[in-house]
Amino acid sequence: MAKMSSPTETERCIESLIAVFQKYAGRDGNRNSLSKTEFLTFMNTELAAFTKNQKDPGVLDRMMKKLDTNRDGQLDFQEFLNLIGGLAVACHDSLNRSQK
């Protein structure tokens, strides 16, 4: 029997993203998407520093609307990944600026 290798760092990151999505999705019914309430809970828990630094109280509502590309009032996993990707790009850009 072939020995299974340990997951790579990238594979572990993907597993973590799936686990975090599944942790919040489905509390309001559909386990394949985040409702607005589930999205707000995710943001206030997992991205609390980002959320607390926002001066505009409507920023999370606007984020949800922009991310909800199919306009069903929920965020599916692809739409959730768009959020994560956008935040990763912003963090990467910020790191690059600070290193110059």
ChimeraX attribute file (.defattr): number of C-alpha atoms within 10 A of each C-alpha:
attribute: neighborCount
match mode: 1-to-1
recipient: residues
	/A:1	3
	/A:2	4
	/A:3	5
	/A:4	6
	/A:5	6
	/A:6	8
	/A:7	10
	/A:8	9
	/A:9	9
	/A:10	9
	/A:11	11
	/A:12	12
	/A:13	12
	/A:14	12
	/A:15	13
	/A:16	12
	/A:17	16
	/A:18	13
	/A:19	12
	/A:20	13
	/A:21	22
	/A:22	16
	/A:23	13
	/A:24	20
	/A:25	24
	/A:26	15
	/A:27	14
	/A:28	13
	/A:29	10
	/A:30	12
	/A:31	15
	/A:32	15
	/A:33	24
	/A:34	28
	/A:35	23
	/A:36	17
	/A:37	14
	/A:38	20
	/A:39	22
	/A:40	18
	/A:41	15
	/A:42	18
	/A:43	16
	/A:44	15
	/A:45	11
	/A:46	12
	/A:47	12
	/A:48	12
	/A:49	11
	/A:50	11
	/A:51	17
	/A:52	11
	/A:53	8
	/A:54	11
	/A:55	8
	/A:56	8
	/A:57	10
	/A:58	9
	/A:59	12
	/A:60	17
	/A:61	13
	/A:62	11
	/A:63	12
	/A:64	22
	/A:65	17
	/A:66	13
	/A:67	20
	/A:68	18
	/A:69	15
	/A:70	12
	/A:71	11
	/A:72	10
	/A:73	15
	/A:74	24
	/A:75	26
	/A:76	21
	/A:77	17
	/A:78	13
	/A:79	19
	/A:80	20
	/A:81	16
	/A:82	15
	/A:83	17
	/A:84	13
	/A:85	12
	/A:86	12
	/A:87	13
	/A:88	12
	/A:89	12
	/A:90	12
	/A:91	12
	/A:92	12
	/A:93	11
	/A:94	11
	/A:95	11
	/A:96	10
	/A:97	9
	/A:98	8
	/A:99	6
	/A:100	5
